[in-house]
């Protein structure tokens, strides 16, 4: 999933559907925008995205990379394993 969770009103509903269709032992890759603490203008991004992904019950974080950008936001890539 690329740059979708920051545009969907309900992260929980969208990600629950991903967990529903991915078999146990499968993986979900998420690339999205998150707010940098230095940025105040990126209103389209969801600050809580990283917390949301890291506290899922059926998914476990396998890999996490965060890359900053010159505009003050960051791109976060998660590789999630589904239990």
MDTraj code that builds the backbone (N, CA, C; nanometers):
import mdtraj as md
import numpy as np

residues = "UNK UNK UNK UNK UNK UNK UNK UNK UNK UNK UNK UNK UNK UNK UNK UNK UNK UNK UNK UNK UNK UNK UNK UNK UNK UNK UNK UNK UNK UNK UNK UNK UNK UNK UNK UNK UNK UNK UNK UNK UNK UNK UNK UNK UNK UNK UNK UNK UNK UNK UNK UNK UNK UNK UNK UNK UNK UNK UNK UNK UNK UNK UNK UNK UNK UNK UNK UNK UNK UNK UNK UNK UNK UNK UNK UNK UNK UNK UNK UNK UNK UNK UNK".split()
xyz = np.array([
    [0.0855, -0.1154, 0.0000],
    [0.0000, 0.0000, 0.0000],
    [0.0911, 0.1229, 0.0000],
    [0.0710, 0.2122, -0.0937],
    [0.1550, 0.3320, -0.0999],
    [0.0717, 0.4582, -0.0890],
    [0.1105, 0.5445, 0.0028],
    [0.0498, 0.6757, 0.0225],
    [-0.1030, 0.6711, 0.0288],
    [-0.1580, 0.5663, 0.0898],
    [-0.3040, 0.5531, 0.0987],
    [-0.3554, 0.5817, 0.2381],
    [-0.2881, 0.5328, 0.3414],
    [-0.3417, 0.5492, 0.4760],
    [-0.3540, 0.6954, 0.5157],
    [-0.2645, 0.7797, 0.4675],
    [-0.2742, 0.9215, 0.5034],
    [-0.3911, 0.9902, 0.4333],
    [-0.4516, 0.9254, 0.3348],
    [-0.5635, 0.9844, 0.2612],
    [-0.6979, 0.9217, 0.2960],
    [-0.6971, 0.8167, 0.3764],
    [-0.8195, 0.7461, 0.4123],
    [-0.8654, 0.7948, 0.5495],
    [-0.9940, 0.8273, 0.5654],
    [-1.0412, 0.8797, 0.6943],
    [-1.0236, 0.7837, 0.8114],
    [-1.0337, 0.6536, 0.7874],
    [-1.0241, 0.5570, 0.8963],
    [-0.9105, 0.4580, 0.8721],
    [-0.7950, 0.4848, 0.9338],
    [-0.6838, 0.3902, 0.9229],
    [-0.7240, 0.2528, 0.9732],
    [-0.7981, 0.2491, 1.0830],
    [-0.8348, 0.1219, 1.1439],
    [-0.9176, 0.0359, 1.0490],
    [-1.0160, 0.0948, 0.9830],
    [-1.1010, 0.0189, 0.8916],
    [-1.0227, -0.0296, 0.7699],
    [-0.9395, 0.0571, 0.7144],
    [-0.8610, 0.0187, 0.5964],
    [-0.7615, -0.0921, 0.6293],
    [-0.6889, -0.0759, 0.7390],
    [-0.5874, -0.1750, 0.7735],
    [-0.6510, -0.3052, 0.8196],
    [-0.7681, -0.2986, 0.8839],
    [-0.8387, -0.4206, 0.9246],
    [-0.8742, -0.5048, 0.8025],
    [-0.9102, -0.4392, 0.6927],
    [-0.9397, -0.5129, 0.5701],
    [-0.8141, -0.5795, 0.5146],
    [-0.7000, -0.5113, 0.5233],
    [-0.5749, -0.5743, 0.4799],
    [-0.5441, -0.6971, 0.5648],
    [-0.5561, -0.6850, 0.6959],
    [-0.5302, -0.7986, 0.7842],
    [-0.6283, -0.9127, 0.7574],
    [-0.7498, -0.8775, 0.7200],
    [-0.8515, -0.9794, 0.6943],
    [-0.8174, -1.0652, 0.5726],
    [-0.7638, -1.0035, 0.4684],
    [-0.7396, -1.0776, 0.3444],
    [-0.5992, -1.1378, 0.3345],
    [-0.5072, -1.0948, 0.4189],
    [-0.3719, -1.1515, 0.4163],
    [-0.3674, -1.2701, 0.5120],
    [-0.3203, -1.3833, 0.4623],
    [-0.3134, -1.5045, 0.5431],
    [-0.2117, -1.4905, 0.6552],
    [-0.2323, -1.5631, 0.7666],
    [-0.1297, -1.5655, 0.8711],
    [0.0045, -1.6085, 0.8113],
    [0.1093, -1.5388, 0.8474],
    [0.2419, -1.5638, 0.7904],
    [0.2703, -1.4766, 0.6693],
    [0.1667, -1.4073, 0.6182],
    [0.1849, -1.3185, 0.5039],
    [0.2422, -1.1848, 0.5480],
    [0.2667, -1.0980, 0.4518],
    [0.3252, -0.9672, 0.4814],
    [0.2458, -0.8555, 0.4153],
    [0.2502, -0.7391, 0.4784],
    [0.1910, -0.6172, 0.4245],
    [0.3010, -0.5120, 0.4243],
    [0.3218, -0.4475, 0.3108],
    [0.4184, -0.3381, 0.3018],
    [0.3419, -0.2070, 0.2951],
    [0.3812, -0.1117, 0.3784],
    [0.3141, 0.0187, 0.3849],
    [0.4188, 0.1271, 0.3626],
    [0.3949, 0.2135, 0.2670],
    [0.4772, 0.3319, 0.2449],
    [0.3833, 0.4507, 0.2501],
    [0.4090, 0.5425, 0.3402],
    [0.3178, 0.6555, 0.3545],
    [0.3910, 0.7764, 0.4088],
    [0.3205, 0.8874, 0.4176],
    [0.3751, 1.0121, 0.4702],
    [0.3385, 1.0249, 0.6158],
    [0.4303, 1.0743, 0.6950],
    [0.4023, 1.1065, 0.8348],
    [0.4571, 1.2451, 0.8622],
    [0.4065, 1.3077, 0.9654],
    [0.4545, 1.4407, 1.0008],
    [0.5879, 1.4336, 1.0720],
    [0.6723, 1.5235, 1.0388],
    [0.7954, 1.5438, 1.1117],
    [0.7653, 1.6390, 1.2266],
    [0.8329, 1.6246, 1.3416],
    [0.8099, 1.7208, 1.4501],
    [0.8383, 1.8652, 1.4082],
    [0.9195, 1.8843, 1.3051],
    [0.9545, 2.0193, 1.2605],
    [0.8507, 2.0786, 1.1649],
    [0.7532, 1.9984, 1.1239],
    [0.6583, 2.0441, 1.0234],
    [0.5218, 2.0745, 1.0838],
    [0.4656, 2.1871, 1.0464],
    [0.3321, 2.2222, 1.0943],
    [0.2325, 2.2353, 0.9789],
    [0.2768, 2.2260, 0.8544],
    [0.1867, 2.2546, 0.7429],
    [0.1376, 2.1307, 0.6693],
    [0.1881, 2.0143, 0.7005],
    [0.1486, 1.8925, 0.6273],
    [0.0193, 1.8355, 0.6842],
    [-0.0889, 1.9058, 0.6687],
    [-0.2149, 1.8647, 0.7276],
    [-0.2726, 1.7382, 0.6688],
    [-0.2291, 1.6978, 0.5497],
    [-0.2838, 1.5781, 0.4874],
    [-0.2249, 1.4510, 0.5461],
    [-0.1159, 1.4609, 0.6150],
    [-0.0515, 1.3420, 0.6718],
    [-0.1009, 1.3187, 0.8135],
    [-0.0975, 1.1943, 0.8571],
    [-0.1462, 1.1608, 0.9902],
    [-0.0300, 1.1309, 1.0824],
    [-0.0183, 1.2112, 1.1849],
    [0.0895, 1.1950, 1.2817],
    [0.0820, 1.0610, 1.3519],
    [-0.0381, 1.0100, 1.3733],
    [-0.0548, 0.8875, 1.4494],
    [-0.0304, 0.7609, 1.3678],
    [0.0062, 0.7719, 1.2412],
    [0.0229, 0.6533, 1.1572],
    [0.1257, 0.5563, 1.2135],
    [0.2404, 0.6053, 1.2567],
    [0.3421, 0.5134, 1.3087],
    [0.2937, 0.4450, 1.4359],
    [0.2301, 0.5202, 1.5263],
    [0.1769, 0.4584, 1.6477],
    [0.0710, 0.3547, 1.6131],
    [-0.0127, 0.3871, 1.5168],
    [-0.1187, 0.2959, 1.4755],
    [-0.0608, 0.1637, 1.4252],
    [0.0379, 0.1700, 1.3366],
    [0.0946, 0.0479, 1.2803],
    [0.1715, -0.0328, 1.3845],
    [0.2357, 0.0353, 1.4774],
    [0.3175, -0.0360, 1.5752],
    [0.2366, -0.0979, 1.6889],
    [0.1068, -0.0744, 1.6951],
    [0.0253, -0.1296, 1.8030],
    [-0.0836, -0.2228, 1.7520],
    [-0.0703, -0.2745, 1.6321],
    [-0.1694, -0.3674, 1.5783],
    [-0.1610, -0.5011, 1.6515],
    [-0.2755, -0.5680, 1.6708],
    [-0.2771, -0.6968, 1.7398],
    [-0.2406, -0.8122, 1.6478],
    [-0.2849, -0.8089, 1.5233],
    [-0.2590, -0.9200, 1.4316],
    [-0.1321, -0.9030, 1.3508],
    [-0.0711, -0.7845, 1.3542],
    [0.0474, -0.7586, 1.2732],
    [0.1665, -0.7288, 1.3627],
    [0.2824, -0.7638, 1.3154],
    [0.4051, -0.7342, 1.3878],
    [0.5002, -0.6619, 1.2919],
    [0.5714, -0.5621, 1.3425],
    [0.6644, -0.4863, 1.2595],
    [0.7885, -0.5715, 1.2333],
    [0.8179, -0.5966, 1.1068],
    [0.9382, -0.6700, 1.0687],
    [1.0516, -0.5748, 1.0348],
    [1.0155, -0.4624, 0.9754],
    [1.1164, -0.3630, 0.9366],
    [1.0502, -0.2264, 0.9328],
    [1.1239, -0.1241, 0.9742],
    [1.0717, 0.0130, 0.9729],
    [1.1835, 0.1057, 0.9270],
    [1.1559, 0.1851, 0.8257],
    [1.2501, 0.2851, 0.7767],
    [1.1778, 0.4187, 0.7659],
    [1.2428, 0.5246, 0.8114],
    [1.1862, 0.6584, 0.7990],
    [1.2872, 0.7448, 0.7249],
    [1.2409, 0.8126, 0.6210],
    [1.3268, 0.8985, 0.5410],
    [1.2684, 1.0384, 0.5432],
    [1.3456, 1.1354, 0.5868],
    [1.3004, 1.2737, 0.5897],
    [1.3035, 1.3361, 0.4515],
    [1.2302, 1.4443, 0.4368],
    [1.2324, 1.5160, 0.3103],
    [1.2609, 1.6631, 0.3364],
    [1.2907, 1.7356, 0.2316],
    [1.3221, 1.8781, 0.2464],
    [1.1997, 1.9625, 0.2776],
    [1.0794, 1.9040, 0.2659],
    [0.9565, 1.9785, 0.2932],
    [0.9113, 1.9647, 0.4377],
    [0.9847, 1.8950, 0.5213],
    [0.9504, 1.8843, 0.6615],
    [0.8670, 1.7632, 0.6990],
    [0.8222, 1.6892, 0.6000],
    [0.7510, 1.5663, 0.6320],
    [0.8474, 1.4494, 0.6132],
    [0.8004, 1.3307, 0.6364],
    [0.8863, 1.2139, 0.6219],
    [0.8065, 1.1030, 0.5551],
    [0.8781, 1.0136, 0.4912],
    [0.8153, 0.8936, 0.4365],
    [0.8536, 0.7791, 0.5288],
    [0.7549, 0.6996, 0.5637],
    [0.7795, 0.5856, 0.6508],
    [0.7440, 0.4592, 0.5737],
    [0.8318, 0.3610, 0.5810],
    [0.8075, 0.2326, 0.5162],
    [0.8026, 0.1261, 0.6237],
    [0.6954, 0.0521, 0.6268],
    [0.6803, -0.0593, 0.7201],
    [0.6651, -0.1876, 0.6412],
    [0.7281, -0.2922, 0.6888],
    [0.7025, -0.4269, 0.6420],
    [0.6412, -0.4978, 0.7618],
    [0.5150, -0.5338, 0.7486],
    [0.4402, -0.5918, 0.8586],
    [0.4176, -0.7406, 0.8329],
    [0.4357, -0.8227, 0.9352],
    [0.4024, -0.9645, 0.9274],
    [0.2686, -0.9863, 0.9949],
    [0.1796, -1.0621, 0.9299],
    [0.0457, -1.0862, 0.9829],
    [0.0453, -1.2204, 1.0571],
    [-0.0081, -1.2180, 1.1801],
    [-0.0148, -1.3405, 1.2618],
    [-0.1395, -1.4195, 1.2307],
])
top = md.Topology()
chain = top.add_chain()
for i, resn in enumerate(residues, 1):
    res = top.add_residue(resn, chain, resSeq=i)
    for name in ("N", "CA", "C"):
        top.add_atom(name, md.element.get_by_symbol(name[0]), res)
traj = md.Trajectory(xyz[None], top)
